[in-house]
Amino acid sequence: MSYTRLTPRPFIDPDNPPTGYLKVGESTDQDRSRFTPQVWHFYVHQKYLIISIKEWVKLDDSDPGEYVIAQYEFPIAGIQWFVDTIHRFQLPADDPNAVPRDAFNVREEIAGETLGVTRGAGFGGQQIPGYSFDNLNRTEHSTVVPNGHRCQMFKMGDPWLFENGLLDLFQEIASRHESGEF
């Protein structure tokens, strides 16, 4: 299935976000923080949740290294849908709201963009199962690969999501949106 590709939002530097970007949280992916902390920053701007990371990348000893930014963008209206869908994956198989056991992803159009949740065997790193929050209308992009060919898939391992507070952060952001804070 083909989806209309939307223009990626401008990159933001998590250390120095532009005026008007409201920082609503940050979270560290402990499973992928072996060499440097994988700290993800969460911003709200113009009805979007922007998830961004800035990392120092050095390919080998002869490489001086550089900062690289990766970024994911979702309509803020889709955050509660994401949280609810993760819970649907956790329901008993006989629950009418459960995601069918043979389904690995769920998709829905929200605020004009097709969002998805996908279950993956290695989404949290090597041999760590998890989920991804997908935006099928936006291609992956970073300062290294500005125009990727795949949709944006923000991958999260089960430990990060359920034990280290990431799902709680998504729920807090959704609640703040629902209360009209942004």
ABEGO torsion letter per residue (X at the ends): XBBBBBBBBBBBBAABBBBGBBBAEBBBBAAAAAABBBBBBBBBBGGBBBBBBBBBBBABAABAEBBBBBBBBBBAAAAAAAAAAAAAAABBAABAABBBAABABBBBBBGGBBBBBBBBAAAAEBGBBBBBBBBAABBBBBAABABBABBBBBBBBAAAAAAAGAAAAAAAAAAAAAAGAX
